[in-house]
Amino acid sequence: MFFFRKRQHEDTETTQPKIIVGLGNPGMKYTKNRHNFGFMVVDRLAEQRQIRFSPAKSSFVFADSRKSPASSSTSFRLCKPMTFMNASGVAVKQMLKYFDAESAQIFVVYDDIDLPLGALRIRPNGSAGGHRGMKSIIDQIGTDEFPRLRLGIGPQGNLASEDFVLTNFRKEEWPIVNDVIETSVNAVNDYAEHDIYWIMNKYNQTKHKEFDE
């Protein structure tokens, strides 16, 4: 069980920054797994903003872009659950309590086996679609009314889905993976200033080079 003190708010803004939640599994052995696509995106955002994730205060780590030395007019919080994928909802529920936030403020970034590698889809809400991390979030917070960014990792070939998601991206796939990460970073930066429908219109038709055919 996780225990933590509720955050003392330092915000002077009337509107809290959006919370960007990347899904994955903690630990070096999982770093390059397909299932850690969400972690890869928030890690790249943290690198871009020159901010570091704090040590886990409960079941997650976070970084605040408002503390960035990099010049930017946009702000958000980056979060990574430390509960392992299938219990992501435990962390997200505690994030909402810790930041005194509503479910609509989170934006979840995660891998999707039903989309081909190179494809991405942004949605304002929806079911878990078989993704156990998303199912855990929906079960824990009691709603599927929150925006999300799905990153394709398929096709899975002959492997069972639970095995395939824990495989590493292959060497020849990394150029596409890196392109998707950069596109996702741009989408999150835009989302800090615009609504979900604006970034849906801009990014949902994105095709990375391998899938132009």
N, C-alpha and C positions, 0 to 999 in steps of 0.2 A: 504494500500500500504506500502511496506517495503522500507526503505532507509538505505544505509550504505556507508561507505567510502571504497574504494578499498584497499585491504591489501597491506601494504608496504612489499615487499619481503625481507626476511632475509636469503633465501636459497642461499647457495654457491654452491650447487650441480647443475650440468648441467641437470640432470633429476629430475623432481619433483616426489615426492612420489605418489603412487596410492591413490585414494580417495574411501574409503569403505563406502557406503551409506546404512544404515539400515532403512527400512521403518516401519512405525507404526503410532500410534496416541499419542500425548502428553497428560499427565495427569494421575494421580494415578488410576482412574477408569478403564483405559485401560491396565494397566501394565501386567496383566496375560492373556490378550486376545490372541487368535490365530493370529489375524491380526498384533500383535506386535512381531512376531517371529524375524523379522529383527532387531528391537530395542534390543531384548534380546541378539543377537549375538554381536552387536557392544558394548553393555554394558559389556559383558563378556570380550571382547578384551581389553576394557579400564581398567577393573579390573585387568586383567592379566598384562598389561603394567604399572599399577599403575599411570594412567593419568586420568585427569578429563575433562569433557566437559566444554567449556567456556560458559558463559551466551550468549544467542542468540544475534548475531550482526545484524541479519536481520530476515530471516525466518528459520534459522537453528542453531544448536549448533555443535561444532567440538572439537576434541582433536587430538593432534599431537604426534605420537609415538616417534618422535625424542627427545621429552622432557621427556621421560620416565626414571625413575631411575632404572628400571629393565634392566638387561643386555640383549641385543639382537642386531644382525647384520642387522635386517630387519626394514623397516620404512614404514609408511603409515599414512594417515589422516583418522580419523573416523568422520562421519557426521550423524546427525539425523535431518530430516525435522521437523519443528515445525508448519507446515501449516495444519496438519491433512492429513490423507492418500490420499483423493481424489484430493488434491492440491499439492501433492509431487513434481510435476514438477516445480512449482514456486520456491521452495527451491533449487532444483537441478540446475535450470538455473542460480540462483544467486550464488550458490557454484562455478560453472564453471567460472563465471565472477570474483568473489572474489579471487579465486586462480589462475586466468589467465590460466585455464586448458582446455583441449579438452574433448569431450564426451567420447572418448576411454579410458580416464584415470579413469573413475568411474567404480565401481564394486558394483552392487546393490544387496542387500540381502533382500529377501521378502518371505512371505507365499504364498503357492499355494494350492488351494482347490482341484485341479485336481490330486494331488499326495497324496498317503497315508502318514499318520504320520509315520516318521522314514525314509522316502525316501528323497533324495536330488538330485538336478540336476544342473550342471554348464553348461552354454551355452555362446558362444561369442557374440550372438546377437539374435534377434527374435522379434516377435510381443508381445503385452501386454497379449494376451491369456485371456482376460476378466478381468484382474486385474486392477482396476481403478487407483491405485497409479502408476503402470507402464504406463498405458495409458496417464496419466497426464504428466509423464516425457517425453515420446516419443513426445507428442503433443507440449510441451514447448520447447524442445531442437531441435526438427525437425529431429530426426533420432532414429532408433532402433539399431544402430551399437555400442552397448556397452555391455560388459560382465555382467552376472548376475548369482546369486545363488538362486535357488528356493527351498523352504523348505516345504515339504508336511504337510498338516494339516487335510486332509480328512480321512475317508469319512464323508460327511455332514449329512447323514440321511435324516429326513423329513423336516428339517429347510430350509428356503430360504437362499441362499448363503450370502446375505447381513446381515442376522441375525446370521448365523453360525459363520462367521469370528469374530464377536464381543462377542462370548462366551469365557469363560475362559477354558484353558486346565483342564481336570479333574484330580483329585488326582492320579489316576492310570496311567495317561499318562505322568506324569512328569519325571519318569526315562528315558523314550524315548526322551522326549523334551530335557532333559539335555545332553543326549548322542549326539543328533543332534547338539546342541549348541557347544559342545566340538569338534566335527568333523568339524563343520563350522569354528571355531576359528583356527584349524589346517590348514584348506584349505586357509584361508586368510593369515596366516603367511607364508605358502608356496608360495602363489601368490605374496607376496611382493618380492620374489626372482626369481620366474619363470613366464613363460607366461601362458595364459589361457588354452592352449591345454595340457600343462604338468599337471595342476591340474585337468583338465577334465579326463585325463587318470587315475589319481590316485584316484579320489574321486567319480566319477559318478557310480561306481559299488558298492558303500558302502551300506550295508544292516544292519540296526540295529535289535536287537534280535527279536523283535516282528514280523518282516517281513521276517524271515529266512525260514518260512514254505512254 
